[in-house]
Amino acid sequence: MKKSVLSAALVVFASMGVAQTIDQPIPAAQQNIYSKGMYRVEGKSLTPVTRRAETYSNWYNFTSSYEEGELLGQQLSGFVSFIAPDTLGHTVYSDGQKIQSGIHAVGTSFDPKDSNFAFTGEEVFSRFMSYTLDSIAFTQFYVRQLDEVNIGGNMVEVVDTVYIQYFNIDGMTVGGYNYQSAPNTRYLYACPKKENYQASSLLNTSAAKTDTLFLTKDWADSVSFNGAQTSFFGRGIQIPVGIQSKSTNDAKVEQNITAFNVVFKPMVKPMDGDTLIAYNGSTWSKKYNMYGVRNASLQDHAQSVTSPYRLNVSFVTNFQVLDGSTLFGFLRGYIPGTLFTSTRFFPFFAHITTETLGTSELTSNLNGIRVYPNPSNNGAQVGVAFQLATDSEVSVRIMDMNGRTVKEIPAKRYAAGVQGLNVETVGLNSGVYQVVLESAAGRQSAALCIQ
């Protein structure tokens, strides 16, 4: 298997351009993961908030919604993304090659405006809907190989630390990048403010809240080291949050996104060149504790985020820190999960509550999309019907199974009520596509089958 580290020659991005995506394959062993059930922090039970007539309260899971919506039922593959405080320790692969372990933080933004949530029954918010991020839940992997350490001649219990930082739009940036192959298409992402990221601590001063978790041996998950057969066992972890989004009636479209990221700081750090884990069955003299989270991807799938109405995007800090010093200055900060050849997702659950409107008012002002005839013949014209609650400009995109836009119709203004338009399918191969309608009123999509 070919492995590659992040090279300064590969990427030139921020709000500028990207030469190509980051090729960083996931070891097969890290996909061999299992869940051990749910873990509750400090014994707190995170049950849904009691619902009143004016309150909407529910759990959201973007990856499940994305699988049902954009991916039309395809499933993402899970893997462990280990987090290290420095680019010091190494991973030994099945062929004996040794690569630095350099993911220093893993996080994701959360945007309830994404119409994919409609596929799994959650309410799709409008741009004006504020909410409280009550709690989050995700799968962690705490591999504990070291229980005691000698400090000053005394054996002391090892206690590792995990920091989880939470952000609303006040502490975040919505940016974009362009590929040289598609200079006119801007791909969006959302992450904590780059300028407030501290390379020495791996934390961000723009966080609205920071939780600190102390990991003892009671937190440890089991792991078996058998070369390529290594298996990791994770647990679900639920944590109360309680931060507000910043939407108002005159808010910008991105105001109601929130985010969180995870940082791991072991009590005993590796020395430069030490082995953290070996997939080839080799042995090593030092043992270290490791922490990771469940991530997901689909081979060669690129998540295209061109709309500010669907900013559910993961991010990492990657190969940047060595003893607190930045390795690549222009990469100091956050790398979108969409910039990898196989897009990285951070599967998690978000429990949110809003008390500003009843659920009947949460639904998008763009509704009732219908495509006909469906299935349609290759090259035939299809009609798209939809309903608008208010006058709005509406644009149309047709996307393939990999999330790529294959046909686009510029925005046109339509009056409130039931409307329709025609879309040419010339040049589309047989298969299943998504017809996506988007406007300031919301976003809706429907499947289209070409025979």
C-alpha positions as CSV (number, residue, x, y, z in Angstrom):
1,M,0.0,0.0,0.0
2,K,1.4,3.4,-0.9
3,K,1.6,5.8,2.0
4,S,2.3,9.5,1.7
5,V,2.7,12.4,4.2
6,L,1.5,15.9,3.7
7,S,4.0,17.7,1.5
8,A,4.5,21.4,1.3
9,A,4.7,21.0,-2.5
10,L,1.2,19.5,-2.7
11,V,-1.0,22.3,-1.4
12,V,-1.4,26.1,-1.6
13,F,-4.6,26.9,0.1
14,A,-6.5,29.1,2.5
15,S,-8.8,31.4,0.6
16,M,-6.7,30.9,-2.6
17,G,-6.1,27.9,-4.7
18,V,-5.3,24.2,-4.4
19,A,-3.0,22.4,-6.8
20,Q,-4.4,18.9,-5.9
21,T,-6.0,16.9,-3.2
22,I,-4.0,15.4,-0.3
23,D,-3.3,11.7,-0.9
24,Q,-3.1,10.1,2.5
25,P,-4.4,6.5,2.4
26,I,-5.9,5.0,5.5
27,P,-4.2,1.8,6.7
28,A,-6.5,-1.2,6.4
29,A,-5.9,-2.2,10.0
30,Q,-7.3,1.2,11.2
31,Q,-10.6,0.3,9.6
32,N,-10.9,-2.9,11.7
33,I,-12.8,-1.2,14.5
34,Y,-15.6,-2.3,16.9
35,S,-17.9,-0.5,19.4
36,K,-18.1,-1.5,23.1
37,G,-21.3,0.5,23.8
38,M,-22.0,3.9,25.3
39,Y,-19.9,5.7,27.8
40,R,-21.4,8.5,30.0
41,V,-19.1,11.2,31.2
42,E,-19.3,11.8,35.0
43,G,-22.4,9.6,35.1
44,K,-24.6,12.3,33.4
45,S,-27.4,10.9,31.3
46,L,-27.9,12.9,28.2
47,T,-31.6,12.3,27.4
48,P,-33.5,14.5,25.0
49,V,-35.0,17.7,26.4
50,T,-38.7,17.4,27.3
51,R,-40.5,18.8,24.3
52,R,-43.0,21.6,24.7
53,A,-45.3,23.0,22.1
54,E,-42.9,25.8,21.2
55,T,-39.8,23.7,21.5
56,Y,-38.1,21.4,18.9
57,S,-35.5,19.1,20.4
58,N,-33.8,16.2,18.6
59,W,-30.6,14.3,17.8
60,Y,-28.8,14.9,14.4
61,N,-26.3,12.6,12.7
62,F,-24.9,14.2,9.5
63,T,-23.0,11.2,8.1
64,S,-26.2,9.0,8.2
65,S,-28.1,11.7,6.5
66,Y,-25.4,12.2,3.9
67,E,-25.4,8.5,3.2
68,E,-29.1,8.5,2.6
69,G,-29.1,11.9,0.7
70,E,-26.1,12.7,-1.4
71,L,-24.8,9.1,-1.5
72,L,-28.2,7.6,-2.2
73,G,-27.8,4.8,0.3
74,Q,-24.1,4.1,0.0
75,Q,-22.3,3.7,3.3
76,L,-19.1,5.4,4.4
77,S,-16.3,3.2,5.7
78,G,-15.2,3.8,9.4
79,F,-11.6,4.0,10.6
80,V,-9.6,5.2,13.6
81,S,-8.0,8.6,13.3
82,F,-5.3,8.7,16.0
83,I,-4.5,12.0,17.5
84,A,-0.9,12.9,18.6
85,P,0.4,16.1,20.3
86,D,3.6,16.2,18.2
87,T,4.9,14.9,14.9
88,L,7.4,12.6,16.8
89,G,6.0,9.1,17.0
90,H,5.8,6.7,14.0
91,T,3.5,4.1,12.7
92,V,5.0,1.0,11.2
93,Y,2.9,-0.3,8.3
94,S,2.5,-4.0,7.2
95,D,5.3,-3.6,4.6
96,G,7.7,-2.3,7.3
97,Q,7.6,1.3,6.1
98,K,7.7,3.9,9.0
99,I,5.6,7.1,8.7
100,Q,5.2,9.9,11.2
101,S,1.9,10.1,13.0
102,G,0.9,13.7,12.6
103,I,-2.8,14.3,13.2
104,H,-2.9,16.8,16.1
105,A,-6.6,17.7,16.3
106,V,-9.8,16.3,14.7
107,G,-13.0,18.3,14.5
108,T,-16.1,19.0,12.5
109,S,-18.6,21.8,11.9
110,F,-22.4,21.3,12.3
111,D,-25.0,23.0,10.2
112,P,-28.7,22.1,10.6
113,K,-29.6,23.9,7.3
114,D,-28.4,20.9,5.2
115,S,-31.3,19.4,3.3
116,N,-29.7,15.9,3.7
117,F,-31.3,15.8,7.2
118,A,-34.7,15.6,5.5
119,F,-33.8,12.1,4.3
120,T,-33.5,10.7,7.9
121,G,-36.4,12.7,9.4
122,E,-34.7,15.6,11.2
123,E,-36.0,19.1,10.6
124,V,-34.1,21.2,8.2
125,F,-33.5,24.7,9.6
126,S,-33.8,28.0,7.8
127,R,-30.8,30.4,8.0
128,F,-32.6,32.4,10.7
129,M,-33.1,29.5,13.2
130,S,-31.0,29.8,16.4
131,Y,-30.6,26.7,18.6
132,T,-28.6,25.4,21.6
133,L,-26.1,22.6,21.0
134,D,-27.1,20.6,24.1
135,S,-24.7,17.7,23.8
136,I,-22.5,15.7,21.4
137,A,-21.8,11.9,21.1
138,F,-19.0,10.2,19.2
139,T,-16.9,7.0,19.3
140,Q,-13.5,7.2,21.0
141,F,-10.5,4.7,21.0
142,Y,-8.3,4.9,24.1
143,V,-5.4,2.5,23.6
144,R,-3.7,2.2,27.0
145,Q,-0.4,0.4,27.1
146,L,1.2,2.4,30.0
147,D,-0.4,2.5,33.5
148,E,2.5,3.8,35.6
149,V,5.6,5.9,35.1
150,N,8.7,6.6,37.3
151,I,8.8,10.2,38.4
152,G,11.5,11.1,40.9
153,G,12.0,7.5,41.9
154,N,8.3,6.9,42.6
155,M,5.8,5.0,40.4
156,V,3.0,7.3,39.5
157,E,-0.3,6.4,37.8
158,V,-0.5,7.7,34.2
159,V,-3.3,10.2,33.6
160,D,-3.8,11.3,30.0
161,T,-5.8,14.4,29.0
162,V,-8.3,15.1,26.2
163,Y,-9.5,18.6,25.4
164,I,-12.7,19.1,23.6
165,Q,-13.3,22.7,22.3
166,Y,-16.7,24.0,21.1
167,F,-17.2,27.0,18.8
168,N,-20.1,29.1,17.5
169,I,-19.6,31.4,14.5
170,D,-17.9,34.1,16.7
171,G,-14.9,31.8,16.9
172,M,-15.1,30.3,13.4
173,T,-14.1,31.2,9.8
174,V,-16.0,30.2,6.6
175,G,-13.4,30.0,3.8
176,G,-13.0,28.5,0.4
177,Y,-10.5,27.1,-2.1
178,N,-10.3,26.4,-5.8
179,Y,-8.7,23.6,-7.7
180,Q,-6.5,24.4,-10.6
181,S,-8.6,22.0,-12.7
182,A,-11.8,23.9,-11.8
183,P,-10.7,27.5,-11.2
184,N,-14.2,28.9,-11.4
185,T,-15.7,26.6,-8.7
186,R,-15.2,27.6,-5.1
187,Y,-15.4,24.9,-2.5
188,L,-16.4,26.0,1.0
189,Y,-15.4,24.8,4.5
190,A,-15.8,26.0,8.1
191,C,-13.3,25.7,10.9
192,P,-12.2,27.5,14.0
193,K,-10.3,30.8,13.5
194,K,-6.9,30.0,12.1
195,E,-5.4,33.1,13.7
196,N,-6.4,32.0,17.2
197,Y,-4.9,28.5,16.9
198,Q,-2.0,28.1,19.3
199,A,0.6,25.7,17.8
200,S,2.3,25.1,21.2
201,S,-0.9,24.1,23.0
202,L,-2.9,22.8,20.0
203,L,-5.9,24.8,21.4
204,N,-7.8,27.7,20.0
205,T,-8.5,30.9,22.1
206,S,-11.7,31.6,20.2
207,A,-13.5,28.6,21.7
208,A,-16.8,29.3,23.4
209,K,-16.2,26.4,25.8
210,T,-13.5,23.9,26.6
211,D,-14.0,20.5,28.3
212,T,-11.1,18.7,30.0
213,L,-11.3,14.9,30.3
214,F,-8.7,13.1,32.5
215,L,-8.2,9.5,31.2
216,T,-7.3,6.8,33.8
217,K,-7.1,3.1,33.2
218,D,-10.9,2.9,33.7
219,W,-11.3,4.7,30.4
220,A,-9.2,2.2,28.4
221,D,-10.6,0.3,25.5
222,S,-9.1,-3.1,24.6
223,V,-6.9,-3.6,21.6
224,S,-5.0,-6.7,20.2
225,F,-1.7,-6.3,18.4
226,N,-1.5,-9.0,15.7
227,G,0.1,-7.3,12.8
228,A,-2.3,-6.7,10.0
229,Q,-5.1,-8.3,12.1
230,T,-5.0,-5.6,14.7
231,S,-8.5,-4.8,16.0
232,F,-9.5,-1.7,17.9
233,F,-12.5,-1.5,20.3
234,G,-14.1,1.9,20.9
235,R,-16.8,3.3,23.0
236,G,-19.5,5.9,22.5
237,I,-19.0,9.0,24.6
238,Q,-21.7,11.5,25.3
239,I,-20.8,15.0,26.6
240,P,-23.1,17.9,27.6
241,V,-22.2,21.2,25.7
242,G,-24.7,24.0,26.1
243,I,-23.6,26.6,23.6
244,Q,-25.8,28.9,21.5
245,S,-25.7,29.4,17.8
246,K,-25.8,33.0,16.7
247,S,-28.7,33.2,14.2
248,T,-31.0,36.2,14.1
249,N,-33.5,37.5,11.7
250,D,-30.8,39.6,9.9
251,A,-28.0,37.0,10.3
252,K,-25.6,36.0,7.6
253,V,-26.3,32.6,6.1
254,E,-23.4,30.9,8.1
255,Q,-24.3,32.3,11.5
256,N,-26.1,29.2,12.8
257,I,-23.2,26.8,12.4
258,T,-21.3,25.4,15.4
259,A,-18.2,23.2,15.7
260,F,-16.1,21.2,18.0
261,N,-12.6,19.6,17.9
262,V,-10.7,17.0,20.0
263,V,-7.1,17.3,21.2
264,F,-5.1,14.5,23.0
265,K,-2.2,15.2,25.4
266,P,-0.6,12.1,26.8
267,M,1.2,12.3,30.2
268,V,4.1,10.5,28.6
269,K,5.0,11.7,25.1
270,P,7.1,9.7,22.6
271,M,10.7,10.7,21.7
272,D,11.4,11.6,18.1
273,G,11.5,8.3,16.1
274,D,9.7,6.1,18.6
275,T,7.2,3.6,17.4
276,L,3.6,4.2,18.5
277,I,2.1,1.2,16.8
278,A,3.2,-1.5,14.3
279,Y,1.0,-3.3,11.9
280,N,3.7,-5.7,10.7
281,G,3.8,-7.6,14.0
282,S,7.2,-6.2,15.0
283,T,8.0,-5.4,18.7
284,W,9.4,-2.2,20.2
285,S,10.9,-1.3,23.5
286,K,8.7,1.5,24.6
287,K,4.9,1.6,25.0
288,Y,2.7,4.7,24.8
289,N,-0.9,5.5,25.3
290,M,-2.9,6.5,22.2
291,Y,-6.2,8.2,21.6
292,G,-8.3,8.3,18.5
293,V,-11.8,9.0,17.2
294,R,-14.0,7.2,14.7
295,N,-13.7,8.9,11.3
296,A,-15.2,7.8,8.0
297,S,-14.6,8.1,4.2
298,L,-15.5,6.6,0.9
299,Q,-12.7,5.6,-1.5
300,D,-12.1,8.3,-4.1
301,H,-15.2,10.2,-3.0
302,A,-14.9,14.0,-3.0
303,Q,-17.5,15.9,-1.0
304,S,-18.3,19.0,-3.0
305,V,-19.4,21.9,-0.7
306,T,-20.3,24.8,-2.9
307,S,-23.3,26.0,-0.9
308,P,-23.3,28.0,2.4
309,Y,-26.5,26.1,3.3
310,R,-24.7,22.8,4.0
311,L,-21.4,23.5,5.9
312,N,-21.1,20.1,7.5
313,V,-17.4,19.6,7.0
314,S,-14.6,18.0,9.1
315,F,-11.2,19.5,9.7
316,V,-7.8,18.4,11.1
317,T,-4.5,20.0,12.1
318,N,-1.9,17.8,10.4
319,F,1.9,17.5,10.4
320,Q,2.4,21.0,11.8
321,V,3.9,20.7,15.3
322,L,7.3,19.5,16.5
323,D,7.9,20.4,20.2
324,G,5.6,23.4,19.8
325,S,7.3,24.7,16.6
326,T,5.4,25.0,13.4
327,L,6.8,22.8,10.6
328,F,5.0,24.4,7.7
329,G,4.0,28.0,8.3
330,F,1.3,28.3,5.6
331,L,-0.4,25.2,7.0
332,R,-0.6,26.5,10.5
333,G,-4.2,26.0,11.4
334,Y,-6.8,23.7,9.9
335,I,-7.1,21.5,6.8
336,P,-10.6,20.8,5.6
337,G,-11.6,17.1,5.4
338,T,-12.8,17.8,1.8
339,L,-9.2,18.4,0.7
340,F,-8.3,14.7,0.9
341,T,-8.6,12.4,-2.1
342,S,-11.2,10.4,-0.1
343,T,-13.1,13.0,1.9
344,R,-12.8,12.6,5.7
345,F,-15.9,12.7,7.8
346,F,-16.3,12.9,11.6
347,P,-19.4,10.8,12.4
348,F,-21.0,12.2,15.6
349,F,-24.4,12.9,17.0
350,A,-25.5,16.4,17.9
351,H,-28.5,17.0,20.2
352,I,-30.0,20.4,19.6
353,T,-32.9,22.4,21.0
354,T,-34.7,25.5,19.6
355,E,-37.4,27.5,21.3
356,T,-37.8,30.2,18.7
357,L,-40.4,28.5,16.5
358,G,-42.6,25.4,16.5
359,T,-41.7,22.5,14.2
360,S,-44.3,23.5,11.7
361,E,-42.3,26.7,11.0
362,L,-38.9,25.0,10.8
363,T,-39.4,23.5,7.4
364,S,-37.6,25.2,4.5
365,N,-39.5,27.7,2.4
366,L,-38.5,25.6,-0.6
367,N,-40.6,22.4,-0.7
368,G,-42.3,19.7,-2.7
369,I,-39.6,19.0,-5.3
370,R,-40.6,16.4,-7.9
371,V,-38.8,15.2,-11.0
372,Y,-40.7,13.7,-14.0
373,P,-40.6,11.5,-15.9
374,N,-38.5,9.4,-13.5
375,P,-36.9,7.1,-14.6
376,S,-36.0,9.1,-17.8
377,N,-34.3,8.1,-21.0
378,N,-30.8,9.2,-21.7
379,G,-30.8,12.6,-23.4
380,A,-34.5,13.3,-22.7
381,Q,-35.8,16.5,-21.1
382,V,-37.1,16.2,-17.6
383,G,-39.3,18.5,-15.6
384,V,-38.7,19.7,-12.1
385,A,-41.6,20.9,-10.0
386,F,-41.3,22.7,-6.7
387,Q,-43.1,25.1,-4.4
388,L,-41.9,28.4,-2.9
389,A,-43.4,30.1,0.1
390,T,-41.9,33.4,-1.0
391,D,-40.4,35.0,-4.1
392,S,-36.9,33.6,-4.5
393,E,-34.0,33.0,-6.9
394,V,-33.5,29.3,-7.5
395,S,-30.5,27.5,-9.0
396,V,-30.4,23.9,-10.2
397,R,-27.5,21.3,-10.1
398,I,-27.4,17.7,-11.1
399,M,-24.9,15.6,-9.1
400,D,-23.6,12.1,-9.7
401,M,-23.1,9.3,-7.1
402,N,-19.7,10.7,-6.2
403,G,-21.1,14.1,-5.3
404,R,-19.7,15.8,-8.5
405,T,-21.8,18.4,-10.3
406,V,-22.3,17.3,-13.8
407,K,-24.8,19.9,-15.0
408,E,-25.7,23.3,-13.6
409,I,-28.4,25.9,-14.4
410,P,-27.8,29.5,-13.2
411,A,-30.2,31.0,-10.6
412,K,-33.4,32.5,-11.9
413,R,-36.1,34.4,-9.9
414,Y,-39.4,32.6,-9.4
415,A,-42.6,33.8,-7.8
416,A,-44.2,32.2,-4.7
417,G,-46.3,29.2,-5.3
418,V,-45.9,26.0,-7.4
419,Q,-43.3,26.5,-10.1
420,G,-41.6,24.3,-12.7
421,L,-38.6,24.2,-15.0
422,N,-37.0,21.9,-17.6
423,V,-33.6,20.2,-17.4
424,E,-31.7,18.7,-20.3
425,T,-30.0,15.3,-19.6
426,V,-27.9,15.3,-22.8
427,G,-24.5,13.9,-22.0
428,L,-25.5,12.0,-18.8
429,N,-24.8,8.3,-18.7
430,S,-27.2,5.8,-17.3
431,G,-27.3,5.8,-13.5
432,V,-28.7,7.6,-10.5
433,Y,-28.3,11.3,-10.0
434,Q,-29.4,14.0,-7.5
435,V,-31.3,17.0,-8.7
436,V,-30.5,19.8,-6.3
437,L,-32.5,23.0,-6.0
438,E,-31.1,25.8,-3.9
439,S,-32.1,29.3,-2.9
440,A,-32.1,31.7,0.0
441,A,-35.3,30.0,1.0
442,G,-33.6,26.7,1.5
443,R,-32.3,23.6,-0.4
444,Q,-34.1,20.4,-1.5
445,S,-33.0,17.5,-3.6
446,A,-34.6,14.5,-5.4
447,A,-33.2,11.4,-7.1
448,L,-33.2,11.1,-10.9
449,C,-32.7,7.7,-12.6
450,I,-31.4,7.8,-16.2
451,Q,-32.0,4.6,-18.1
